Amino acid sequence: VAPAYDGWDANLQAQVEKLTTGKKQPRAYSEICDSALDLIGFTPMVRMSRLAKFFDIECELLAKVEFFNAGGSVKDRIGKRMVEEAEKSGRIKPGDTLIEATSGNTGIGLSLTAALKGYKMIICLPKKMSGEKVNTMKCLGAEILRTPTEAAWDAEDSHIFLSARLAKELNGHVLDQYLNPGNPLAHYDGTGEEIVEQTGGKLDYMIMSAGTGGTVSGTAKKLKEKIPGVKIVAVDPYGSILAEPAEMNEGSARTGQKKLSAYQVEGIGYDFIPTVLDRTVADYWVKTDDDEAFAAMRAIIRHEGLLIGSSCGSTMAGAVRFIKEQNIGAGKRVAVLFADSSRNYMSKMMDDDWIKKTGFDPEITVRAATEKG
Ligand code: PMP
């Protein structure tokens, strides 16, 4: 076996192999796995040369495609990790009740882990989130409670408040993705490490969107340790307040719209700064609007055949603007993380009637396939 890193000699490689043999989960599909939990992590990276051409981008454009995780999103990684850490510390044991506030994908990752390990799962979810996510969690055995989308995070009717209240009343456990160090750690040990290996350490920019911020914080920390000079770009939708400096969050610089209404893209942005979001890792922030996110989502699907979800559209729209504004040209390598799958949005952003009904131009899908930039 060739050493994993250039600086490693055969001895060091053998030592590491000896220490980790039997502890490593099977990689990809060359071995028989024990369960779907072994199909979390080790997601592929894909070169998006067709999309780069479509957007008139000259740098090399790569995607880290997280819908290949067993539950269909990047958040499977933390669902598994947070349960494993809580088991190791003796905080929870099979048979216990887990309760989590989520925009859906963490709920799916946790419900999948809970189903395989024998926990009861209760999910608190804002009404905005898609029915596809709800049905997936229900089929995995979770009970779903839906809270008003408009509720501020600290209001008594919010999904976060409800999860804390239920934990007390039911003697359950909130693993709490907003606070749990297992969230960024899953990306530090997993997502980030994989990107270092897959790119061979050649990467100039990594672009990710933020919800809890676990993905961007953990991945960025690992990349910055292992790839000198790599820059991190974080994407945040208009209507959210995560971007810095704070003035960026006030109104859409792109559309000129001052009063920002709720946005439709799911899973990213918040009205508070989650504890696990380390904003110091971001070298740049980019804000995005729904319409450009939907168009970019459709363009990725149409040109690369990658069946990604709505936040991936935001991340890509932000990436295109960033690459053009910064004149990032040939010879540079840019990677974008795609967090989830089209499966979650079949009745929403994947449906032209929904696009129209929600007040967007139905021609968005045609434009995505034909228009530049
Ligand atoms: N995209 C989607 C679709 C998500 O569900 C999430 C998680 N809420 C994210 C992006 C952002 O991930 P993180 O919570 O790690 O910032």
Boltz pocket constraint, residues with backbone or C-beta under 6 A from the ligand:
constraints:
  - pocket:
      binder: B
      contacts: [[A, 73], [A, 75], [A, 103], [A, 104], [A, 105], [A, 106], [A, 209], [A, 210], [A, 211], [A, 212], [A, 213], [A, 214], [A, 215], [A, 216], [A, 266], [A, 267], [A, 268], [A, 309], [A, 311], [A, 312], [A, 339], [A, 340]]
      max_distance: 6.0
